Amino acid sequence: MTWNLFLSALLDALEDTLKLLPFLLVTYILMEALERKTEDKSASLLAKSGPFGPVIGALVGVVPQCGFSAAASSLYAGGLISIGTLLSVFLSTSDEMLPIFISEQVAVPTIVRILLTKAVLGLVSGLLVDLVLYFTKWKNKVVRHRIHDLCEMEHCGCEEEEGGIGGILKSALVHTVNITLFVFLITLVLTLLVEGIGEEAIASFLSGKEIAGVLLAGLIGLIPNCAASVMITQLYLEGMLGAGQMMTGLLVGAGVGLLVLFRTNSHPKENLKITALLYVIGVFWGLVMELFGITF
């Protein structure tokens, strides 16, 4: 490993992580305020969101910032949003795709069609997931998270019930710092791996494969790093990926959302199920696009 490679990866990881700070801080301030105001009633907020959670999640996810996926993961870990809403944010998140399209001067109608497709697929998928879970036993297993669980895991002092705005800010800052450090370290490692392998090697691995390319693009999209969306978008613009393969990679790619989910939600088996579900949904829609020859 060369010094230049390490320095580049370090700067990229630092830049990606710093983007999350305002999102995480605001999210945890909100969550702490809700916890102290509603006490044991925070779980009821989930039921009150009804079918609108995935709709709002899909619309928010369109904004080109992976910070929203990180915020959604924290809100899910605190029991404030449903799995369908979480997945709708993950699926619609555009991450670095939009800036790259704009810099490459991609036609505006094309960009709009891709963004709308991601939002609609995220919305539909989220609604269907919540509908299925409503009639299954898994619903009773996942609607048990509370914001206070995060406090116990992070040892932020929430259990001391320090009153006022100062207590809320203290707890929110502790959560934010802990999550940010974790994300930075993992992002640095992943960036080093991706840059070490090289985009050309990954491109040759994907090119010339339609169905297999969808499956592989989904695996790349699962990399919890903004570099994944950059790579998928660039390969699509260079004609090395089809529309279905590109869509799979970008649907599955949730930025650092998965990292935050695994860090904040203390139920690893549940996290793995959500990750698998995200991958299956992304692959399904990608295969549909490939089989029907849908393009943008």
Rosetta silent file (secondary structure, phi, psi, omega in degrees, C-alpha in Angstrom):
SEQUENCE: MTWNLFLSALLDALEDTLKLLPFLLVTYILMEALERKTEDKSASLLAKSGPFGPVIGALVGVVPQCGFSAAASSLYAGGLISIGTLLSVFLSTSDEMLPIFISEQVAVPTIVRILLTKAVLGLVSGLLVDLVLYFTKWKNKVVRHRIHDLCEMEHCGCEEEEGGIGGILKSALVHTVNITLFVFLITLVLTLLVEGIGEEAIASFLSGKEIAGVLLAGLIGLIPNCAASVMITQLYLEGMLGAGQMMTGLLVGAGVGLLVLFRTNSHPKENLKITALLYVIGVFWGLVMELFGITF
SCORE:     score description
SCORE:     0.000 S_00000001
   1 L     0.000  126.846 -179.394    0.000    0.000    0.000 S_00000001
   2 L   -84.899  158.322  179.183    1.420    3.360   -1.053 S_00000001
   3 H   -63.628  -39.168 -179.941    1.283    6.493    1.076 S_00000001
   4 H   -62.369  -39.704  178.667   -0.671    8.332   -1.625 S_00000001
   5 H   -64.188  -44.165 -179.648   -3.311    5.585   -1.679 S_00000001
   6 H   -65.401  -42.450 -179.577   -3.682    5.682    2.101 S_00000001
   7 H   -64.116  -41.207  178.721   -3.837    9.494    2.164 S_00000001
   8 H   -63.624  -43.797  179.197   -6.470    9.536   -0.594 S_00000001
   9 H   -65.574  -38.141  179.568   -8.558    6.927    1.219 S_00000001
  10 H   -63.347  -44.860 -179.567   -8.166    8.819    4.499 S_00000001
  11 H   -67.056  -40.059  179.063   -9.370   12.089    2.977 S_00000001
  12 H   -64.417  -43.853  179.751  -12.288   10.387    1.209 S_00000001
  13 H   -64.270  -40.115  179.430  -13.375    8.630    4.402 S_00000001
  14 H   -65.278  -43.257  179.869  -13.088   11.870    6.366 S_00000001
  15 H   -63.313  -45.667 -179.649  -15.117   13.793    3.783 S_00000001
  16 H   -63.392  -38.897 -177.261  -17.854   11.145    3.643 S_00000001
  17 H   -71.421  -40.116 -178.919  -18.046   10.939    7.426 S_00000001
  18 H   -62.848  -29.330  178.433  -18.192   14.698    8.005 S_00000001
  19 L   -63.347  -25.397 -175.923  -21.223   14.882    5.727 S_00000001
  20 L   -80.035  -25.182 -171.224  -23.113   12.724    8.219 S_00000001
  21 H   -50.171  -53.578 -178.421  -22.537   14.908   11.292 S_00000001
  22 H   -62.837  -37.021  179.959  -25.446   17.348   10.889 S_00000001
  23 H   -65.117  -47.378 -178.198  -27.876   14.559    9.971 S_00000001
  24 H   -66.081  -43.228 -177.998  -26.916   12.369   12.902 S_00000001
  25 H   -62.502  -47.764  179.460  -26.862   15.191   15.426 S_00000001
  26 H   -62.449  -41.168 -179.580  -30.302   16.503   14.446 S_00000001
  27 H   -61.003  -46.603 -176.935  -31.687   12.956   14.384 S_00000001
  28 H   -72.531  -31.969  173.838  -30.447   12.116   17.876 S_00000001
  29 H   -62.239  -44.518  178.309  -31.606   15.440   19.319 S_00000001
  30 H   -61.721  -45.685 -177.712  -35.071   14.687   17.941 S_00000001
  31 H   -65.312  -41.012  178.744  -35.008   11.137   19.253 S_00000001
  32 H   -64.354  -41.807  179.477  -33.850   12.181   22.720 S_00000001
  33 H   -63.044  -41.704  178.767  -36.542   14.850   22.917 S_00000001
  34 H   -65.432  -41.213 -179.196  -39.209   12.349   21.886 S_00000001
  35 H   -61.171  -44.922 -176.754  -37.980    9.775   24.378 S_00000001
  36 H   -73.147  -26.810 -178.136  -38.126   12.184   27.296 S_00000001
  37 H   -83.091  -39.014 -172.770  -41.502   13.577   26.257 S_00000001
  38 H  -100.036  -12.610 -178.254  -43.315   10.355   25.457 S_00000001
  39 H    51.678 -118.741 -175.414  -41.550    7.976   27.850 S_00000001
  40 H   -80.922    3.323 -176.456  -42.960    4.499   27.153 S_00000001
  41 H   -93.812    2.578 -175.843  -45.286    5.762   24.434 S_00000001
  42 L   -62.478  -31.044 -179.892  -42.620    6.150   21.739 S_00000001
  43 L   -63.517  -27.703 -178.517  -43.499    2.780   20.254 S_00000001
  44 H   -68.835  -20.909  178.668  -46.986    4.069   19.486 S_00000001
  45 H   -62.240  -31.347  179.922  -45.518    6.584   17.036 S_00000001
  46 H   -64.172  -44.307 -178.794  -44.749    3.695   14.734 S_00000001
  47 H   -67.799  -32.254 -177.421  -48.374    2.631   14.541 S_00000001
  48 H   -72.477  -20.447 -177.783  -49.539    6.198   13.957 S_00000001
  49 H   -69.112  -26.290  176.989  -47.386    6.633   10.855 S_00000001
  50 L    56.109 -143.736 -176.835  -49.635    4.197    8.978 S_00000001
  51 L   -80.305   -2.341 -174.073  -48.989    3.811    5.260 S_00000001
  52 H   -82.918  -15.742 -179.753  -47.351    7.216    4.935 S_00000001
  53 H   -56.158  -55.715  178.936  -43.983    6.164    6.338 S_00000001
  54 H   -61.887  -31.637  178.893  -42.689    4.533    3.112 S_00000001
  55 H   -64.557  -49.565  178.871  -44.116    7.402    1.053 S_00000001
  56 H   -64.586  -41.219  179.965  -42.199    9.997    3.043 S_00000001
  57 H   -60.560  -42.127 -179.899  -39.130    7.753    3.161 S_00000001
  58 H   -65.315  -38.763 -179.582  -39.051    7.355   -0.620 S_00000001
  59 H   -69.659  -42.280  179.528  -39.342   11.116   -1.161 S_00000001
  60 H   -65.579  -38.479 -177.335  -36.643   11.952    1.391 S_00000001
  61 H   -63.338  -23.621 -179.114  -34.313    9.321   -0.022 S_00000001
  62 L   -64.230  -29.536  179.583  -34.250   11.017   -3.424 S_00000001
  63 L   -59.757  128.319 -174.232  -32.221   13.865   -1.936 S_00000001
  64 L   -72.513   67.103  176.476  -28.568   13.160   -2.898 S_00000001
  65 L  -147.515  122.809  178.886  -27.217   12.701    0.626 S_00000001
  66 L   -73.342   -5.419  177.430  -26.415    9.382    2.273 S_00000001
  67 H   -63.295  -29.392  179.688  -27.007   11.150    5.590 S_00000001
  68 H   -68.565  -35.189  177.466  -30.726   10.474    5.279 S_00000001
  69 H   -68.974  -35.453  176.536  -30.132    6.714    5.175 S_00000001
  70 H   -65.907  -43.043  178.159  -27.980    7.011    8.299 S_00000001
  71 H   -63.284  -40.843  179.884  -30.712    9.008   10.023 S_00000001
  72 H   -62.971  -38.681  178.783  -33.337    6.443    8.972 S_00000001
  73 H   -62.823  -42.042  178.608  -31.272    3.621   10.481 S_00000001
  74 H   -66.368  -40.268  178.685  -31.087    5.445   13.798 S_00000001
  75 H   -65.158  -37.738  177.554  -34.818    6.175   13.733 S_00000001
  76 H   -67.029  -43.567  179.367  -35.537    2.502   13.043 S_00000001
  77 H   -60.918  -29.234  178.110  -33.250    1.391   15.874 S_00000001
  78 L   -87.153    0.014  176.721  -35.208    3.725   18.138 S_00000001
  79 L    80.353   19.663 -175.565  -38.533    2.250   17.053 S_00000001
  80 L   -96.770  -15.808  176.459  -39.807    5.392   15.353 S_00000001
  81 L  -135.191  161.652 -177.581  -40.172    4.065   11.802 S_00000001
  82 L   -87.630  171.347  176.310  -41.111    0.720   10.275 S_00000001
  83 H   -62.803  -40.834  179.325  -38.986   -1.683    8.240 S_00000001
  84 H   -60.981  -40.518  177.805  -40.873   -0.648    5.125 S_00000001
  85 H   -66.190  -43.117  177.648  -40.046    3.001    5.741 S_00000001
  86 H   -58.634  -46.603 -179.166  -36.389    2.143    6.382 S_00000001
  87 H   -67.851  -34.470  178.795  -36.190    0.148    3.161 S_00000001
  88 H   -63.746  -37.545  175.976  -37.959    2.856    1.157 S_00000001
  89 H   -66.560  -47.879  179.989  -35.245    5.315    2.222 S_00000001
  90 H   -56.757  -46.688 -174.630  -32.481    2.827    1.430 S_00000001
  91 H   -70.248  -34.500 -176.714  -33.910    1.984   -1.988 S_00000001
  92 H   -89.501  -15.121 -179.198  -34.577    5.548   -3.101 S_00000001
  93 L   -55.955  125.883 -177.576  -31.326    7.034   -1.766 S_00000001
  94 L   -96.101  -15.505  174.430  -29.404    8.414   -4.725 S_00000001
  95 L    51.131 -123.676 -176.495  -26.183    9.084   -2.813 S_00000001
  96 L   -90.711    2.696 -177.085  -23.482   10.266   -5.273 S_00000001
  97 H   -61.127  -49.903 -175.030  -25.406    9.315   -8.404 S_00000001
  98 H   -61.619  -47.829  177.949  -27.032   12.703   -8.978 S_00000001
  99 H   -58.106  -37.233 -179.988  -23.845   14.820   -8.702 S_00000001
 100 H   -69.236  -43.092  177.977  -22.078   12.519  -11.159 S_00000001
 101 H   -59.160  -42.575 -179.055  -24.956   12.649  -13.640 S_00000001
 102 H   -66.732  -43.302 -179.121  -24.957   16.431  -13.446 S_00000001
 103 H   -65.831  -29.820  179.303  -21.171   16.695  -13.847 S_00000001
 104 L   -89.441    5.567  177.047  -21.324   14.386  -16.868 S_00000001
 105 L    56.973   42.018  174.012  -24.105   16.548  -18.341 S_00000001
 106 L   -67.592  142.059 -177.858  -26.600   13.702  -18.591 S_00000001
 107 L   -55.237  135.787 -177.484  -29.893   14.879  -20.080 S_00000001
 108 H   -57.027  -44.852  178.272  -32.251   16.248  -17.441 S_00000001
 109 H   -57.933  -36.119  179.117  -35.222   14.077  -18.563 S_00000001
 110 H   -65.996  -44.340  178.850  -33.025   10.985  -18.166 S_00000001
 111 H   -61.068  -44.326 -179.007  -31.968   12.012  -14.660 S_00000001
 112 H   -62.428  -42.237 -179.917  -35.578   12.696  -13.689 S_00000001
 113 H   -62.512  -41.817 -179.629  -36.727    9.301  -14.995 S_00000001
 114 H   -66.663  -44.450  179.559  -34.029    7.483  -13.011 S_00000001
 115 H   -63.419  -43.772  179.300  -34.770    9.403   -9.811 S_00000001
 116 H   -65.195  -38.009  178.430  -38.517    8.868  -10.160 S_00000001
 117 H   -62.188  -45.604  178.537  -37.986    5.171  -10.866 S_00000001
 118 H   -62.762  -42.086 -179.639  -35.913    4.762   -7.714 S_00000001
 119 H   -65.255  -44.547 -179.037  -38.452    6.695   -5.650 S_00000001
 120 H   -65.582  -44.059  179.444  -41.434    4.737   -7.006 S_00000001
 121 H   -64.960  -37.322  176.949  -39.706    1.376   -6.552 S_00000001
 122 H   -65.904  -42.983  179.872  -38.709    2.364   -3.033 S_00000001
 123 H   -63.550  -50.483 -178.158  -42.242    3.495   -2.211 S_00000001
 124 H   -62.236  -44.741 -178.543  -43.923    0.381   -3.655 S_00000001
 125 H   -63.880  -43.365 -180.000  -41.417   -1.974   -2.048 S_00000001
 126 H   -63.103  -43.286  178.694  -41.706   -0.280    1.344 S_00000001
 127 H   -62.936  -43.059 -179.767  -45.506   -0.397    1.293 S_00000001
 128 H   -65.367  -40.597  179.195  -45.511   -4.071    0.297 S_00000001
 129 H   -62.688  -47.103  178.856  -42.992   -4.983    3.008 S_00000001
 130 H   -62.950  -36.838  179.645  -45.022   -3.242    5.701 S_00000001
 131 H   -65.875  -44.300  178.864  -48.193   -4.870    4.388 S_00000001
 132 H   -64.367  -44.446 -178.569  -46.648   -8.344    4.476 S_00000001
 133 H   -65.468  -28.317  179.849  -45.165   -7.795    7.931 S_00000001
 134 H   -61.804  -31.318 -177.405  -48.527   -6.601    9.201 S_00000001
 135 L  -102.998   12.049 -179.632  -49.925  -10.088    8.611 S_00000001
 136 L  -120.237  169.912 -179.525  -46.873  -12.022    9.824 S_00000001
 137 L   -73.484  -21.230 -175.937  -45.299  -12.871   13.154 S_00000001
 138 H   -63.110  -26.336 -179.679  -42.207  -10.797   12.389 S_00000001
 139 H   -56.691  -44.154 -177.778  -44.190   -7.648   13.156 S_00000001
 140 H   -68.368  -21.304 -177.809  -44.343   -8.567   16.837 S_00000001
 141 H   -85.745  -27.161 -174.520  -40.608   -9.191   16.881 S_00000001
 142 H   -98.314  -22.488  179.379  -39.488   -5.892   15.392 S_00000001
 143 L   -85.922   60.882 -179.974  -41.841   -3.412   17.089 S_00000001
 144 L  -135.336   -4.465 -177.828  -39.918   -3.637   20.320 S_00000001
 145 L   -72.036  145.325  174.047  -37.140   -1.121   19.804 S_00000001
 146 L  -135.824  151.022  179.967  -36.977    1.908   22.040 S_00000001
 147 H   -58.277  -33.895 -177.054  -34.757    4.964   21.945 S_00000001
 148 H   -63.552  -25.546  177.048  -33.619    4.135   25.457 S_00000001
 149 H   -60.519  -35.763  179.051  -32.008    0.918   24.141 S_00000001
 150 H   -65.901  -37.940  179.740  -29.521    3.084   22.257 S_00000001
 151 H   -63.074  -42.543 -179.801  -28.620    4.911   25.448 S_00000001
 152 H   -65.550  -37.782 -179.129  -27.880    1.688   27.243 S_00000001
 153 H   -71.677  -38.085 -176.779  -25.719    0.445   24.387 S_00000001
 154 H   -88.967   -9.859 -178.064  -23.810    3.732   23.987 S_00000001
 155 L    53.577   48.172 -174.619  -23.556    4.440   27.748 S_00000001
 156 L   -87.519   -8.085  179.013  -24.464    8.049   27.040 S_00000001
 157 L    93.198    7.833  179.488  -25.963    8.716   30.451 S_00000001
 158 H   -61.612  -34.390 -176.615  -29.579    8.964   29.301 S_00000001
 159 H   -64.125  -15.716  177.462  -30.589    6.567   32.022 S_00000001
 160 H   -77.954  -10.885  176.454  -29.573    9.233   34.535 S_00000001
 161 L    55.272   46.087  175.491  -32.456   11.304   33.152 S_00000001
 162 L   -65.137  125.703 -171.946  -30.560   14.580   33.240 S_00000001
 163 L   -81.637  169.320  174.117  -33.239   17.162   32.620 S_00000001
 164 H    78.484  179.711 -179.190  -33.503   20.079   30.255 S_00000001
 165 H   -63.406  -34.811 -179.326  -31.963   20.893   26.925 S_00000001
 166 H   -59.757  -40.694  178.890  -28.477   20.251   28.299 S_00000001
 167 H   -66.277  -40.121  178.973  -29.259   16.600   28.983 S_00000001
 168 H   -63.678  -46.698 -179.360  -30.744   16.128   25.527 S_00000001
 169 H   -64.484  -40.194  179.770  -27.735   17.723   23.828 S_00000001
 170 H   -60.688  -48.714 -179.713  -25.266   15.719   25.924 S_00000001
 171 H   -63.959  -42.703 -179.554  -26.892   12.403   25.041 S_00000001
 172 H   -63.604  -39.976  178.828  -27.253   13.356   21.370 S_00000001
 173 H   -64.884  -41.081  179.290  -23.590   14.385   21.161 S_00000001
 174 H   -62.827  -46.187  177.107  -22.431   11.107   22.699 S_00000001
 175 H   -57.820  -48.551 -175.930  -24.512    9.111   20.219 S_00000001
 176 H   -61.636  -45.353 -179.901  -23.277   11.219   17.303 S_00000001
 177 H   -63.501  -44.978 -178.871  -19.592   10.946   18.234 S_00000001
 178 H   -61.787  -46.258 -178.669  -19.769    7.187   18.788 S_00000001
 179 H   -68.284  -40.371 -178.354  -21.524    6.503   15.507 S_00000001
 180 H   -63.391  -43.573  178.418  -19.323    8.935   13.560 S_00000001
 181 H   -62.941  -42.215  178.807  -16.091    7.336   14.767 S_00000001
 182 H   -61.954  -47.964 -179.657  -17.390    3.887   13.923 S_00000001
 183 H   -61.794  -41.309 -178.988  -18.481    4.947   10.441 S_00000001
 184 H   -61.292  -46.601 -177.745  -15.161    6.710    9.794 S_00000001
 185 H   -64.457  -45.360  179.682  -13.055    3.664   10.676 S_00000001
 186 H   -67.547  -39.812  178.738  -15.134    1.228    8.628 S_00000001
 187 H   -62.366  -39.962  178.181  -15.347    3.652    5.708 S_00000001
 188 H   -60.804  -45.676  179.790  -11.570    4.043    5.702 S_00000001
 189 H   -63.561  -45.212 -179.303  -11.063    0.286    5.530 S_00000001
 190 H   -65.695  -39.433  178.847  -13.649   -0.149    2.775 S_00000001
 191 H   -63.167  -41.104  177.500  -12.229    2.741    0.753 S_00000001
 192 H   -62.300  -40.732  179.519   -8.766    1.194    0.925 S_00000001
 193 H   -66.247  -45.995 -178.629  -10.151   -2.135   -0.273 S_00000001
 194 H   -64.200  -46.707 -179.575  -12.125   -0.627   -3.153 S_00000001
 195 H   -69.509  -29.422  178.074   -9.271    1.592   -4.330 S_00000001
 196 H   -70.040  -39.407  178.302   -6.811   -1.253   -3.892 S_00000001
 197 H   -69.205  -44.195  178.083   -8.834   -3.603   -6.103 S_00000001
 198 L    96.181  141.895 -178.770   -9.393   -0.932   -8.737 S_00000001
 199 H   -67.115  -34.679 -178.950  -12.387    0.080  -10.803 S_00000001
 200 H   -64.087  -40.926  179.316  -11.064   -1.608  -13.947 S_00000001
 201 H   -64.293  -41.149  178.949  -10.892   -4.999  -12.249 S_00000001
 202 H   -68.829  -37.689  179.594  -14.439   -4.636  -10.960 S_00000001
 203 H   -63.948  -44.825  178.977  -15.659   -3.431  -14.367 S_00000001
 204 H   -65.089  -28.100  179.217  -14.168   -6.438  -16.161 S_00000001
 205 H   -70.263  -29.766 -176.384  -15.776   -8.644  -13.540 S_00000001
 206 H   -95.078  -31.652 -170.975  -19.217   -7.225  -14.390 S_00000001
 207 L   -65.607  146.497  176.509  -19.039   -6.630  -18.144 S_00000001
 208 L    79.091    7.887 -178.768  -20.602   -9.079  -20.561 S_00000001
 209 L  -125.547  122.950 -178.622  -22.926  -10.586  -17.972 S_00000001
 210 L   -89.667  -69.875 -178.242  -26.618   -9.710  -17.917 S_00000001
 211 H   -67.285  -47.304  178.911  -28.343  -11.797  -15.249 S_00000001
 212 H   -62.729  -32.743  179.148  -25.140  -12.507  -13.348 S_00000001
 213 H   -63.680  -34.821  177.095  -24.279   -8.825  -13.698 S_00000001
 214 H   -63.978  -46.040 -179.617  -27.454   -7.899  -11.824 S_00000001
 215 H   -62.804  -41.986 -178.529  -26.525  -10.206   -8.961 S_00000001
 216 H   -71.106  -39.713  178.277  -22.955   -8.901   -8.850 S_00000001
 217 H   -61.655  -35.682  176.930  -24.019   -5.245   -9.098 S_00000001
 218 H   -64.358  -38.787  178.024  -26.263   -5.846   -6.099 S_00000001
 219 H   -65.636  -40.316  177.305  -23.324   -7.176   -4.098 S_00000001
 220 H   -65.370  -39.470  178.827  -21.250   -4.123   -4.974 S_00000001
 221 H   -61.939  -26.835  179.980  -24.161   -1.888   -4.023 S_00000001
 222 L   -71.190  -15.530  178.292  -24.189   -3.478   -0.568 S_00000001
 223 L   -61.473  116.206 -175.017  -20.761   -2.014    0.146 S_00000001
 224 L   -76.207   67.810 -175.056  -21.644    0.609    2.797 S_00000001
 225 L  -155.370  142.421 -179.632  -19.605    3.338    1.194 S_00000001
 226 H   -62.719  -20.602  179.647  -20.319    6.228   -1.174 S_00000001
 227 H   -62.742  -28.727 -178.506  -17.644    4.807   -3.501 S_00000001
 228 H   -64.290  -46.299 -179.918  -20.056    2.025   -4.471 S_00000001
 229 H   -67.520  -35.073  176.923  -22.618    4.405   -5.990 S_00000001
 230 H   -61.471  -46.671 -178.183  -19.849    6.350   -7.727 S_00000001
 231 H   -64.436  -47.306 -179.387  -18.512    3.170   -9.308 S_00000001
 232 H   -60.088  -44.664 -178.480  -21.926    1.864  -10.391 S_00000001
 233 H   -64.902  -44.105 -179.564  -22.873    5.234  -11.925 S_00000001
 234 H   -65.546  -41.252  178.513  -19.601    5.636  -13.799 S_00000001
 235 H   -64.100  -35.409  177.273  -19.730    2.094  -15.187 S_00000001
 236 H   -67.651  -43.962 -179.722  -23.271    2.757  -16.410 S_00000001
 237 H   -65.196  -29.568  178.752  -22.257    6.011  -18.101 S_00000001
 238 L   -83.770   -0.073  177.439  -19.359    4.222  -19.793 S_00000001
 239 L    80.530   13.397 -177.969  -21.774    1.629  -21.188 S_00000001
 240 L   -92.227  -10.224  175.780  -20.329   -1.245  -19.160 S_00000001
 241 L  -128.580  140.602  175.091  -23.525   -1.790  -17.188 S_00000001
 242 L   -78.434  173.198 -177.929  -27.084   -2.095  -18.449 S_00000001
 243 H   -63.083  -40.127  179.805  -29.995   -0.147  -16.977 S_00000001
 244 H   -66.520  -40.468  178.001  -31.143   -3.104  -14.896 S_00000001
 245 H   -65.673  -44.349  178.017  -27.676   -3.731  -13.494 S_00000001
 246 H   -60.328  -45.151 -177.416  -27.219   -0.055  -12.707 S_00000001
 247 H   -64.598  -39.140  177.583  -30.618    0.145  -11.037 S_00000001
 248 H   -60.366  -48.971 -178.737  -29.908   -2.911   -8.884 S_00000001
 249 H   -61.401  -39.125 -177.955  -26.620   -1.490   -7.648 S_00000001
 250 H   -79.254  -30.258  176.019  -28.139    1.901   -6.880 S_00000001
 251 H   -68.141  -43.964 -178.601  -31.276    0.483   -5.248 S_00000001
 252 H   -72.002  -33.050 -177.267  -29.237   -1.738   -2.946 S_00000001
 253 L   -68.193  112.060 -178.703  -26.672    0.977   -2.272 S_00000001
 254 L  -112.761   25.773 -177.931  -27.760    2.756    0.903 S_00000001
 255 L    60.137 -132.549  179.067  -24.565    4.683    1.539 S_00000001
 256 L   -93.995   12.035 -178.811  -23.532    4.248    5.164 S_00000001
 257 H   -57.220  -42.631  180.000  -27.092    3.449    6.209 S_00000001
 258 H   -66.588  -37.494  177.122  -26.307   -0.235    6.715 S_00000001
 259 H   -58.997  -47.398 -178.855  -23.238    0.615    8.794 S_00000001
 260 H   -66.045  -36.782  178.651  -25.310    2.771   11.114 S_00000001
 261 H   -60.626  -48.509 -179.027  -28.013    0.098   11.272 S_00000001
 262 H   -67.397  -26.211 -179.569  -25.573   -2.573   12.425 S_00000001
 263 H   -82.587  -35.053 -173.403  -24.057   -0.147   14.921 S_00000001
 264 H   -96.975  -29.355 -178.013  -27.268    1.183   16.452 S_00000001
 265 L   -93.832  113.959 -173.470  -29.662   -1.768   16.240 S_00000001
 266 L   -84.522   35.561  177.764  -28.630   -4.387   18.795 S_00000001
 267 L  -130.433   83.891 -172.909  -30.331   -7.246   16.956 S_00000001
 268 H   -58.876  -38.128  179.962  -27.762   -8.656   14.475 S_00000001
 269 H   -64.453  -39.056  177.655  -30.017  -11.370   13.061 S_00000001
 270 H   -65.123  -41.216  178.491  -32.667   -8.794   12.301 S_00000001
 271 H   -61.323  -40.629  178.833  -30.063   -6.569   10.636 S_00000001
 272 H   -65.476  -38.300  178.202  -28.955   -9.467    8.440 S_00000001
 273 H   -65.103  -40.939  179.314  -32.570  -10.149    7.440 S_00000001
 274 H   -65.025  -42.103  178.306  -33.068   -6.495    6.502 S_00000001
 275 H   -62.523  -44.577  178.623  -29.846   -6.525    4.467 S_00000001
 276 H   -63.097  -40.714  179.224  -30.887   -9.719    2.682 S_00000001
 277 H   -64.776  -40.932  176.878  -34.330   -8.264    1.995 S_00000001
 278 H   -59.649  -44.634 -179.915  -32.763   -5.088    0.588 S_00000001
 279 H   -64.547  -46.030 -178.553  -30.574   -7.180   -1.730 S_00000001
 280 H   -61.867  -42.660  179.786  -33.451   -9.401   -2.905 S_00000001
 281 H   -63.769  -45.508  179.794  -35.668   -6.392   -3.667 S_00000001
 282 H   -62.601  -43.495  178.853  -32.910   -4.631   -5.605 S_00000001
 283 H   -65.091  -40.991 -179.989  -32.071   -7.750   -7.602 S_00000001
 284 H   -57.926  -50.846 -178.352  -35.737   -8.418   -8.342 S_00000001
 285 H   -66.896  -34.947  177.504  -36.330   -4.984   -9.852 S_00000001
 286 H   -64.958  -41.879  178.355  -33.042   -5.150  -11.754 S_00000001
 287 H   -65.009  -39.112  177.502  -33.955   -8.511  -13.274 S_00000001
 288 H   -59.657  -44.308 -179.585  -37.374   -7.179  -14.271 S_00000001
 289 H   -66.226  -40.643  179.983  -35.725   -4.278  -16.098 S_00000001
 290 H   -67.829  -43.351 -176.466  -33.208   -6.528  -17.826 S_00000001
 291 H   -68.195  -33.096 -178.749  -35.763   -9.119  -18.895 S_00000001
 292 L   -97.559    4.101  176.780  -38.147   -6.519  -20.312 S_00000001
 293 L    64.140   32.253 -179.101  -35.383   -4.420  -21.859 S_00000001
 294 L   -74.649  132.029  178.647  -36.306   -1.269  -19.916 S_00000001
 295 L  -132.041  173.149  178.347  -33.892    1.614  -20.468 S_00000001
 296 L  -114.444    0.000    0.000  -33.690    5.285  -19.642 S_00000001
